[in-house]
Amino acid sequence: MASNPIFDINRPLRERTRIALSAEGPFAKGRREFHERPSQIAYAEEAADAIEKEGTLIAEAGTGTGKTFAYLTPALLAGKRVIISTAGKPLQDQLFRKDLPILRKTLGITFDAALLKGRANYICHHHLERTKGEEYLPERDSFEKLRKIERFAKISQTGDRAELPDVPDNDPLWPMVTSTVESCLGIKDCPFADECFLRRARDRAKCAQIVVVNHHLYLSAMTMEEGAEGMLPSVDLTVMDEAHQLPSIATDFFATSFSTREIELAMERIQDRGIAEAADCADWRKLRTRMNSAISALRVSLESAGLETRDKKSIASMPLFPRIVPAFLGLLKEMGVVSKALGNAKERDEELAAAAKTWDRILLEAESWRPFMTVPEDFPFPPTEDEEVLKLREEAMTPKEAPASVDLSPVPGVPSVRWLESYATGTRFTNTPLSVAGAFSEMKNRVGGAWIFTSATLSSGGDFKHFRGQLGLPEETPAFSWPSPFNYWEQGCFYLPELPAPANNTREHTERVVECVWPLIEAAGGRTFLLCTSLAAVDYAAELLCARLDANGNRYPLFVQGDKPKGALIEAFREAGNGILVGSMSFWEGVDVQGESLSLVVIDKLPFASPDDPISAAKSEWLRQKGVHPFAAMTLPSAVIALKQGAGRLIRSETDRGMFVLCDVRVTQKGYGRIVLASLPDFFRTRRKEKALSFFLQPDRYREGLYSG
């Protein structure tokens, strides 16, 4: 090892890193499929500098660059302790189970690594034992699945439910055999504390050199009172992989919310445990009946105020919002009665005690909406003769002293937007901060050490200002963009069809899109992603495609978002080999289908945030008040990054070949179009339908007359 230059500590870390990833290094010698990538080496050298200087690096690297090896090679050669945070579990598992073992073997460096997920991913022995005693389970085959979980818990070293594929990730059994913060008995009271999978995972993480987590868990750990020294260890380097998702995940994390469905489920649990363990403390059935009535009254008032299923509206945009005030106050009143009953009963049973914790959390959040439950003088309520409703209205209309000036934003000192979202099963009340830049920057400075933010999509037209601003990173933070090693010009084609610019009529544009791309779908033999910017477009596109498939012999299987969980849908599409998948924004990223199963990616229009989206609308108004143009500062960069993610689904390896279609002519009509086009991969481009078809039908000839249209 001493003669190996990559371990010569007298050489600069930058040089040792370059050697390791060069054609003469251990990766090239030890891995047949590895080849030297200039972009990977350049990335790794900048990472080495950031690590040595304890600085911050923003690193955008195209698909296939080898980001993981680029940032981890210098960290391991320097013997640094690292936390890697990702957007979701798939990349977590890939890093831990594939990439880290390769690094360990190839570099010949011994290090301990730990994978840490949220508590809902680990089987809880206490809840497993309790569920085994249940007489009734959610589904017909639940008893069989429960036995599989029980056997797995006995032999597993981790208790990570991802290692038990026999029970689907969305199975209703999982919440019954895992814990929540409220339902966890804690080390002192749990009889299974020594066997606790979550506790073991956290203990491993505290001792490991490399710890792999996800963004939500990382933020949770950093905002707990004990911070990094509690759940996670102090480290020399923090890597935020899939960093383009970090701002939105941080915004969701700092937001606070509750829903009527949460209340219903919590009340159902309280009734069952109350009757079983504390029947003399309250009339639990009556409490639940009154709660259901209060929720029903709130639902009616929400409809009266103009909130329909699938709507997302800020309270400021609802002129009839005061109509919900009496029903909301009635709900708070009933929740208070339940809280009092739980206070008398929670000492009787550990499950009631856990239910009380959950109830108190929901009630606290619901109470935070009370200052906004005001009614203007002479507000025109619809007529009613219901005495209870009249009583609540009178209470709501009674003049009150103005509430004390209290900062009710989830992030102190930052404006927030309160908004409602309606589902078929209930309504969610959310309070979202308009910026997390200050909170994240403060947390980052507190953690210290070196930081790397990396993704294939962080810039808009080569500008990182939007990303820096979202996380409060200084303007002088170094930012680099390295191209993908893939030959997009040879491997792909970008087709921009001659269609009218999309208007507000989603159905009309969707009809044009399906009409336009159907010949391409047939030429490609299926193997298509049709990605839409709205759920309404997904539903209508699926309906239109289903009709065409019926008329043409159903040669290609159709997969539609919502038919199955996302992972199962992608796997079914991959196995089919000739399928058509229709999905919304959740399928624009984090989906990796290599090979011939995916040859055509269609995007219906530029993914601008809806003007009706309550968060985007509130942020836009806030930016205007600060003298900033919201379209240039927020709307366009966000759309470009999302579009780059969508286009990135197509070419996933050196051998992939396919076509990217954008059905939005505005990129040639509007001034911002050049920024959009400059951000896309360097595909061969055409606007001619015949040229696009020849990509599939005459692949050896389609390049003739390159720029003839």
Secondary structure, DSSP 4 states (H G I P E B T S, - for coil): -TTSGGG-TTS-HHHHHHHHTSTTSHHHHH-TT----HHHHHHHHHHHHHHHHT-EEEEEE-TTS-HHHHHHHHHHHTT--EEEEESSHHHHHHIIIIIHHHHHHHHT----EEE---GGGB--HHHHHHHHT-S--SSTTHHHHHHHHHHHHHH-SS-BGGG-TTS-TT-TTHHHHS--TTT--HHHH-TTGGG-HHHHHHHHHHH-SEEEEEHHHHHHHHHSTTGGGTTS---SEEEETTGGGHHHHHHHHH-EEEEHHHHHHHHHHHHHHHHHH-TTT--HHHHHHHHHHHHHHHHHHHHHTT--TT-EEEGGG-TTGGGGHHHHHHHHHHHHHHHHHHHHHGGG-HHHHHHHHHHHHHHHHHHTTGGG----TT--PPP---HHHHHHHHHHHS--PPPP----SSSTTS-EEEEEEE-SS-EEEEEEES--HHHHHHHHHHH-SEEEEEES---BTTB-HHHHHHHT--TTS-EEEE--SS-HHHHEEEE----PPP-S-HHHHHHHHHHHHHHHHHHHTS-EEEE-SSHHHHHHHHHHHHHHHHHTT--S-EEETTSS-HHHHHHHHHHHSS-EEEE-GGGSSS----STT--EEEE-S--PPPTT-HHHHHHHHHHHHTT--HIIIIIHHHHHHHHHHHHTTS--STT--EEEEE--THHHHSTTHHHHHHHS---EEE--HHHHHHHHH-TTTTTSSTT--
